[in-house]
Amino acid sequence: DPASIPPVLEVLAWTDEPGWEDEVQAVRHREHPVWGVQFHPESVASEYGERLVRNFLAVT
């Protein structure tokens, strides 16, 4: 539930899948360079896993 996230964190992604509405999937700290994700974007089993990791490394 995004409402349960502390104000110091910003929700960046959430699900809209039936039964999982508003399930928080990604957050970032508002004052420090810290991010968190609920899924495994680096998974090579996913179609865009490698691209997600390359993009993340390019912006950090």
Distance bins in CASP14 RR format, pairs under 12 A and 6 or more apart:
PFRMAT RR
TARGET T0000
AUTHOR 0000-0000-0000
RMODE 2
METHOD distances of the structure
MODEL  1
1 11 0 0 0 0 1 0 0 0 0 0 0
1 14 0 0 0 0 1 0 0 0 0 0 0
1 15 0 0 0 0 0 1 0 0 0 0 0
1 20 0 0 0 0 0 1 0 0 0 0 0
1 21 0 0 0 0 1 0 0 0 0 0 0
1 22 1 0 0 1 0 0 0 0 0 0 0
1 23 0 0 0 0 1 0 0 0 0 0 0
1 24 1 0 0 1 0 0 0 0 0 0 0
2 9 0 0 0 0 1 0 0 0 0 0 0
2 10 0 0 0 0 1 0 0 0 0 0 0
2 11 1 0 1 0 0 0 0 0 0 0 0
2 12 0 0 0 0 0 1 0 0 0 0 0
2 13 0 0 0 0 0 1 0 0 0 0 0
2 14 1 0 0 1 0 0 0 0 0 0 0
2 15 0 0 0 0 0 1 0 0 0 0 0
2 21 0 0 0 0 0 1 0 0 0 0 0
2 22 1 0 1 0 0 0 0 0 0 0 0
2 23 0 0 0 0 1 0 0 0 0 0 0
2 24 1 0 1 0 0 0 0 0 0 0 0
2 25 0 0 0 0 0 1 0 0 0 0 0
2 26 0 0 0 0 0 1 0 0 0 0 0
2 27 0 0 0 0 1 0 0 0 0 0 0
3 11 0 0 0 0 1 0 0 0 0 0 0
3 14 0 0 0 0 0 1 0 0 0 0 0
3 22 0 0 0 0 1 0 0 0 0 0 0
3 24 0 0 0 0 0 1 0 0 0 0 0
4 11 0 0 0 0 0 1 0 0 0 0 0
4 22 0 0 0 0 0 1 0 0 0 0 0
4 23 0 0 0 0 0 1 0 0 0 0 0
4 24 0 0 0 0 1 0 0 0 0 0 0
4 27 0 0 0 0 0 1 0 0 0 0 0
5 11 1 0 1 0 0 0 0 0 0 0 0
5 12 0 0 0 0 0 1 0 0 0 0 0
5 14 0 0 0 0 0 1 0 0 0 0 0
5 22 0 0 0 0 0 1 0 0 0 0 0
5 23 0 0 0 0 0 1 0 0 0 0 0
5 24 1 0 0 1 0 0 0 0 0 0 0
5 25 0 0 0 0 0 1 0 0 0 0 0
5 26 0 0 0 0 0 1 0 0 0 0 0
5 27 1 0 0 1 0 0 0 0 0 0 0
5 28 0 0 0 0 0 1 0 0 0 0 0
5 29 0 0 0 0 0 1 0 0 0 0 0
5 30 0 0 0 0 0 1 0 0 0 0 0
5 36 0 0 0 0 0 1 0 0 0 0 0
5 38 0 0 0 0 0 1 0 0 0 0 0
6 24 0 0 0 0 0 1 0 0 0 0 0
6 27 0 0 0 0 1 0 0 0 0 0 0
6 29 0 0 0 0 1 0 0 0 0 0 0
6 30 0 0 0 0 1 0 0 0 0 0 0
6 31 0 0 0 0 0 1 0 0 0 0 0
7 27 0 0 0 0 0 1 0 0 0 0 0
7 29 0 0 0 0 0 1 0 0 0 0 0
7 30 1 0 0 1 0 0 0 0 0 0 0
7 31 0 0 0 0 0 1 0 0 0 0 0
8 27 0 0 0 0 1 0 0 0 0 0 0
8 28 0 0 0 0 0 1 0 0 0 0 0
8 29 1 0 0 1 0 0 0 0 0 0 0
8 30 1 0 1 0 0 0 0 0 0 0 0
8 31 1 0 0 1 0 0 0 0 0 0 0
8 32 0 0 0 0 1 0 0 0 0 0 0
8 34 0 0 0 0 1 0 0 0 0 0 0
9 24 0 0 0 0 1 0 0 0 0 0 0
9 26 0 0 0 0 0 1 0 0 0 0 0
9 27 1 0 1 0 0 0 0 0 0 0 0
9 28 1 0 0 1 0 0 0 0 0 0 0
9 29 1 0 0 1 0 0 0 0 0 0 0
9 30 1 0 0 1 0 0 0 0 0 0 0
9 31 0 0 0 0 0 1 0 0 0 0 0
9 32 0 0 0 0 0 1 0 0 0 0 0
9 34 0 0 0 0 1 0 0 0 0 0 0
9 35 0 0 0 0 1 0 0 0 0 0 0
9 36 0 0 0 0 1 0 0 0 0 0 0
10 24 0 0 0 0 0 1 0 0 0 0 0
10 26 0 0 0 0 1 0 0 0 0 0 0
10 27 1 0 0 1 0 0 0 0 0 0 0
10 28 1 0 1 0 0 0 0 0 0 0 0
10 29 1 0 0 1 0 0 0 0 0 0 0
10 30 1 0 1 0 0 0 0 0 0 0 0
10 31 0 0 0 0 0 1 0 0 0 0 0
10 32 0 0 0 0 0 1 0 0 0 0 0
10 34 0 0 0 0 0 1 0 0 0 0 0
10 35 0 0 0 0 1 0 0 0 0 0 0
10 36 0 0 0 0 0 1 0 0 0 0 0
11 22 0 0 0 0 1 0 0 0 0 0 0
11 23 0 0 0 0 0 1 0 0 0 0 0
11 24 1 0 1 0 0 0 0 0 0 0 0
11 25 0 0 0 0 1 0 0 0 0 0 0
11 26 1 0 0 1 0 0 0 0 0 0 0
11 27 1 0 1 0 0 0 0 0 0 0 0
11 28 0 0 0 0 1 0 0 0 0 0 0
11 29 0 0 0 0 0 1 0 0 0 0 0
11 30 0 0 0 0 0 1 0 0 0 0 0
11 35 0 0 0 0 0 1 0 0 0 0 0
11 36 0 0 0 0 0 1 0 0 0 0 0
11 37 0 0 0 0 0 1 0 0 0 0 0
11 38 0 0 0 0 0 1 0 0 0 0 0
12 24 0 0 0 0 1 0 0 0 0 0 0
12 25 1 0 0 1 0 0 0 0 0 0 0
12 26 1 0 1 0 0 0 0 0 0 0 0
12 27 1 0 0 1 0 0 0 0 0 0 0
12 28 1 0 1 0 0 0 0 0 0 0 0
12 29 0 0 0 0 0 1 0 0 0 0 0
12 30 0 0 0 0 0 1 0 0 0 0 0
12 34 0 0 0 0 0 1 0 0 0 0 0
12 35 1 0 0 1 0 0 0 0 0 0 0
12 36 0 0 0 0 1 0 0 0 0 0 0
12 37 0 0 0 0 1 0 0 0 0 0 0
12 38 0 0 0 0 0 1 0 0 0 0 0
13 22 0 0 0 0 0 1 0 0 0 0 0
13 23 0 0 0 0 1 0 0 0 0 0 0
13 24 1 0 0 1 0 0 0 0 0 0 0
13 25 1 0 1 0 0 0 0 0 0 0 0
13 26 1 1 0 0 0 0 0 0 0 0 0
13 27 0 0 0 0 1 0 0 0 0 0 0
13 28 0 0 0 0 0 1 0 0 0 0 0
13 35 0 0 0 0 0 1 0 0 0 0 0
13 36 0 0 0 0 1 0 0 0 0 0 0
13 37 1 0 0 1 0 0 0 0 0 0 0
13 38 0 0 0 0 1 0 0 0 0 0 0
13 39 0 0 0 0 1 0 0 0 0 0 0
13 41 0 0 0 0 0 1 0 0 0 0 0
13 52 0 0 0 0 0 1 0 0 0 0 0
14 20 0 0 0 0 1 0 0 0 0 0 0
14 21 0 0 0 0 1 0 0 0 0 0 0
14 22 1 0 1 0 0 0 0 0 0 0 0
14 23 1 0 0 1 0 0 0 0 0 0 0
14 24 1 0 1 0 0 0 0 0 0 0 0
14 25 1 0 1 0 0 0 0 0 0 0 0
14 26 0 0 0 0 1 0 0 0 0 0 0
14 27 0 0 0 0 1 0 0 0 0 0 0
14 37 0 0 0 0 0 1 0 0 0 0 0
14 38 0 0 0 0 1 0 0 0 0 0 0
14 39 0 0 0 0 0 1 0 0 0 0 0
15 21 1 0 0 1 0 0 0 0 0 0 0
15 22 1 0 0 1 0 0 0 0 0 0 0
15 23 1 0 1 0 0 0 0 0 0 0 0
15 24 0 0 0 0 1 0 0 0 0 0 0
15 25 1 0 0 1 0 0 0 0 0 0 0
15 26 0 0 0 0 0 1 0 0 0 0 0
15 38 0 0 0 0 1 0 0 0 0 0 0
15 39 0 0 0 0 1 0 0 0 0 0 0
16 22 1 0 0 1 0 0 0 0 0 0 0
16 23 0 0 0 0 1 0 0 0 0 0 0
16 25 0 0 0 0 0 1 0 0 0 0 0
17 23 1 0 0 1 0 0 0 0 0 0 0
17 25 0 0 0 0 0 1 0 0 0 0 0
20 38 0 0 0 0 0 1 0 0 0 0 0
20 39 0 0 0 0 0 1 0 0 0 0 0
23 38 1 0 0 1 0 0 0 0 0 0 0
23 39 0 0 0 0 0 1 0 0 0 0 0
24 36 0 0 0 0 1 0 0 0 0 0 0
24 37 0 0 0 0 1 0 0 0 0 0 0
24 38 1 0 0 1 0 0 0 0 0 0 0
24 39 0 0 0 0 0 1 0 0 0 0 0
25 35 0 0 0 0 0 1 0 0 0 0 0
25 36 0 0 0 0 1 0 0 0 0 0 0
25 37 1 0 0 1 0 0 0 0 0 0 0
25 38 1 0 1 0 0 0 0 0 0 0 0
25 39 1 0 1 0 0 0 0 0 0 0 0
25 40 0 0 0 0 0 1 0 0 0 0 0
25 41 0 0 0 0 1 0 0 0 0 0 0
26 34 0 0 0 0 0 1 0 0 0 0 0
26 35 1 0 0 1 0 0 0 0 0 0 0
26 36 1 0 0 1 0 0 0 0 0 0 0
26 37 1 0 1 0 0 0 0 0 0 0 0
26 38 1 0 0 1 0 0 0 0 0 0 0
26 39 0 0 0 0 1 0 0 0 0 0 0
26 40 0 0 0 0 0 1 0 0 0 0 0
26 41 0 0 0 0 1 0 0 0 0 0 0
26 52 0 0 0 0 0 1 0 0 0 0 0
26 56 0 0 0 0 0 1 0 0 0 0 0
27 34 0 0 0 0 1 0 0 0 0 0 0
27 35 1 0 0 1 0 0 0 0 0 0 0
27 36 1 0 1 0 0 0 0 0 0 0 0
27 37 0 0 0 0 1 0 0 0 0 0 0
27 38 0 0 0 0 1 0 0 0 0 0 0
28 34 1 0 0 1 0 0 0 0 0 0 0
28 35 1 0 1 0 0 0 0 0 0 0 0
28 36 1 0 0 1 0 0 0 0 0 0 0
28 37 0 0 0 0 1 0 0 0 0 0 0
28 59 0 0 0 0 0 1 0 0 0 0 0
28 60 0 0 0 0 0 1 0 0 0 0 0
29 35 1 0 0 1 0 0 0 0 0 0 0
29 36 0 0 0 0 1 0 0 0 0 0 0
33 59 0 0 0 0 0 1 0 0 0 0 0
33 60 1 0 0 1 0 0 0 0 0 0 0
34 60 0 0 0 0 0 1 0 0 0 0 0
35 41 0 0 0 0 0 1 0 0 0 0 0
35 56 0 0 0 0 1 0 0 0 0 0 0
35 59 0 0 0 0 0 1 0 0 0 0 0
35 60 0 0 0 0 1 0 0 0 0 0 0
36 56 0 0 0 0 0 1 0 0 0 0 0
37 43 0 0 0 0 0 1 0 0 0 0 0
37 49 0 0 0 0 0 1 0 0 0 0 0
37 52 0 0 0 0 1 0 0 0 0 0 0
37 53 0 0 0 0 0 1 0 0 0 0 0
37 56 0 0 0 0 1 0 0 0 0 0 0
39 45 0 0 0 0 0 1 0 0 0 0 0
39 46 0 0 0 0 1 0 0 0 0 0 0
39 48 0 0 0 0 0 1 0 0 0 0 0
39 49 0 0 0 0 0 1 0 0 0 0 0
39 52 0 0 0 0 1 0 0 0 0 0 0
40 46 1 0 0 1 0 0 0 0 0 0 0
40 49 0 0 0 0 1 0 0 0 0 0 0
40 52 0 0 0 0 1 0 0 0 0 0 0
40 53 0 0 0 0 0 1 0 0 0 0 0
41 47 0 0 0 0 0 1 0 0 0 0 0
41 48 1 0 0 1 0 0 0 0 0 0 0
41 49 1 0 1 0 0 0 0 0 0 0 0
41 50 0 0 0 0 1 0 0 0 0 0 0
41 51 0 0 0 0 1 0 0 0 0 0 0
41 52 1 0 1 0 0 0 0 0 0 0 0
41 53 1 0 0 1 0 0 0 0 0 0 0
41 54 0 0 0 0 0 1 0 0 0 0 0
41 55 0 0 0 0 1 0 0 0 0 0 0
41 56 1 0 0 1 0 0 0 0 0 0 0
41 57 0 0 0 0 0 1 0 0 0 0 0
42 48 0 0 0 0 0 1 0 0 0 0 0
42 49 1 0 0 1 0 0 0 0 0 0 0
42 50 0 0 0 0 1 0 0 0 0 0 0
42 51 0 0 0 0 0 1 0 0 0 0 0
42 52 1 0 0 1 0 0 0 0 0 0 0
42 53 1 0 1 0 0 0 0 0 0 0 0
42 54 0 0 0 0 0 1 0 0 0 0 0
42 55 0 0 0 0 0 1 0 0 0 0 0
42 56 0 0 0 0 1 0 0 0 0 0 0
42 57 0 0 0 0 0 1 0 0 0 0 0
43 49 1 0 1 0 0 0 0 0 0 0 0
43 50 0 0 0 0 1 0 0 0 0 0 0
43 51 0 0 0 0 0 1 0 0 0 0 0
43 52 0 0 0 0 1 0 0 0 0 0 0
43 53 0 0 0 0 1 0 0 0 0 0 0
44 50 1 0 0 1 0 0 0 0 0 0 0
44 51 0 0 0 0 0 1 0 0 0 0 0
44 52 0 0 0 0 0 1 0 0 0 0 0
44 53 0 0 0 0 1 0 0 0 0 0 0
46 52 1 0 0 1 0 0 0 0 0 0 0
46 53 0 0 0 0 0 1 0 0 0 0 0
48 54 0 0 0 0 1 0 0 0 0 0 0
48 55 0 0 0 0 1 0 0 0 0 0 0
48 56 0 0 0 0 0 1 0 0 0 0 0
49 55 0 0 0 0 1 0 0 0 0 0 0
49 56 0 0 0 0 0 1 0 0 0 0 0
50 56 0 0 0 0 0 1 0 0 0 0 0
50 57 0 0 0 0 0 1 0 0 0 0 0
51 57 0 0 0 0 0 1 0 0 0 0 0
51 58 0 0 0 0 0 1 0 0 0 0 0
52 58 0 0 0 0 0 1 0 0 0 0 0
52 59 0 0 0 0 0 1 0 0 0 0 0
53 59 0 0 0 0 0 1 0 0 0 0 0
53 60 0 0 0 0 0 1 0 0 0 0 0
54 60 0 0 0 0 0 1 0 0 0 0 0
END
